[in-house]
């Protein structure tokens, strides 16, 4: 196994990071601490979001679906500002439609960002999409397709849940808030199986929780249900595994 990256100084080894996700808040739940740590290290972080998340209706009275694209876009901007991520791009596909986008079209977007920004690392979903969401799985396929034929490809990391963390915190949260709504269990790994197993410092936990709170249309029920210490424990661990190479046979 490659050296496990666990500390803020280790994050330097990720170099320039392309963070590629389906909906506003995917990036904050999955890798807010890593992105904020990288920014603090002076690394470049580029974040791409495929949709504006208009299907994520939690409370129609407070956050009407008709206004949700603008609401969630503003929330995402606020969250990324807290994390220090200044380079963000929206592909503007409709939420829930990514499965219908031709694979070569989706991969083209990833390839364009790779060509322009030359990332050393891509952070994204694994093939199961963490929650089983079809949009999440589609984004993962786009990244795989874009990098599989490159002579010098960025290292792709797939988000996973740590077994101990899942059993202690996220299993109960899932029962209350249906986090992993379209899958029986998220992808679960032991800590020693993860090439990137980052524990946020208290400062980074504070930033991550502030970023999550900046997205109340999606996070308010959850963030209001736990005290600060519990939130820090729930969201202070971020784990990724290196994507298995997809061999191309000619």
VENBELPE-V960601 format. One record per residue. N is the residue number from 1. SS is DSSP state (H for helix, E for strand, - for the rest). Layout:
N&SS + N&SS
This chain:
1&- + 2&- + 3&- + 4&- + 5&E + 6&- + 7&- + 8&H + 9&H + 10&H + 11&H + 12&H + 13&H + 14&H + 15&- + 16&- + 17&E + 18&E + 19&E + 20&E + 21&E + 22&- + 23&- + 24&- + 25&- + 26&H + 27&H + 28&H + 29&H + 30&H + 31&H + 32&H + 33&H + 34&H + 35&H + 36&H + 37&H + 38&H + 39&H + 40&H + 41&H + 42&- + 43&- + 44&- + 45&E + 46&E + 47&E + 48&E + 49&E + 50&E + 51&E + 52&- + 53&- + 54&- + 55&- + 56&- + 57&- + 58&- + 59&- + 60&- + 61&- + 62&- + 63&- + 64&- + 65&H + 66&H + 67&H + 68&H + 69&H + 70&H + 71&H + 72&H + 73&H + 74&H + 75&H + 76&H + 77&H + 78&H + 79&H + 80&H + 81&H + 82&H + 83&H + 84&- + 85&- + 86&- + 87&E + 88&E + 89&E + 90&E + 91&E + 92&E + 93&E + 94&- + 95&- + 96&- + 97&- + 98&H + 99&H + 100&H + 101&- + 102&- + 103&H + 104&H + 105&H + 106&H + 107&H + 108&H + 109&H + 110&H + 111&H + 112&H + 113&H + 114&H + 115&H + 116&H + 117&H + 118&- + 119&- + 120&- + 121&E + 122&E + 123&E + 124&E + 125&- + 126&- + 127&- + 128&- + 129&H + 130&H + 131&H + 132&H + 133&- + 134&H + 135&H + 136&H + 137&H + 138&H + 139&H + 140&H + 141&H + 142&H + 143&H + 144&H + 145&H + 146&H + 147&H + 148&- + 149&- + 150&- + 151&- + 152&- + 153&- + 154&- + 155&E + 156&E + 157&E + 158&E + 159&E + 160&E + 161&E + 162&E + 163&H + 164&H + 165&H + 166&H + 167&H + 168&H + 169&H + 170&H + 171&H + 172&H + 173&H + 174&H + 175&H + 176&H + 177&H + 178&- + 179&- + 180&- + 181&- + 182&- + 183&- + 184&- + 185&- + 186&- + 187&- + 188&E + 189&E + 190&- + 191&H + 192&H + 193&H + 194&- + 195&- + 196&E + 197&E + 198&E + 199&E + 200&- + 201&- + 202&H + 203&H + 204&H + 205&H + 206&H + 207&H + 208&H + 209&H + 210&H + 211&H + 212&H + 213&H + 214&- + 215&- + 216&H + 217&H + 218&H + 219&H + 220&H + 221&H + 222&H + 223&H + 224&- + 225&- + 226&- + 227&- + 228&H + 229&H + 230&H + 231&H + 232&H + 233&H + 234&H + 235&H + 236&- + 237&E + 238&E + 239&E + 240&E + 241&E + 242&E + 243&- + 244&- + 245&- + 246&- + 247&- + 248&- + 249&- + 250&-
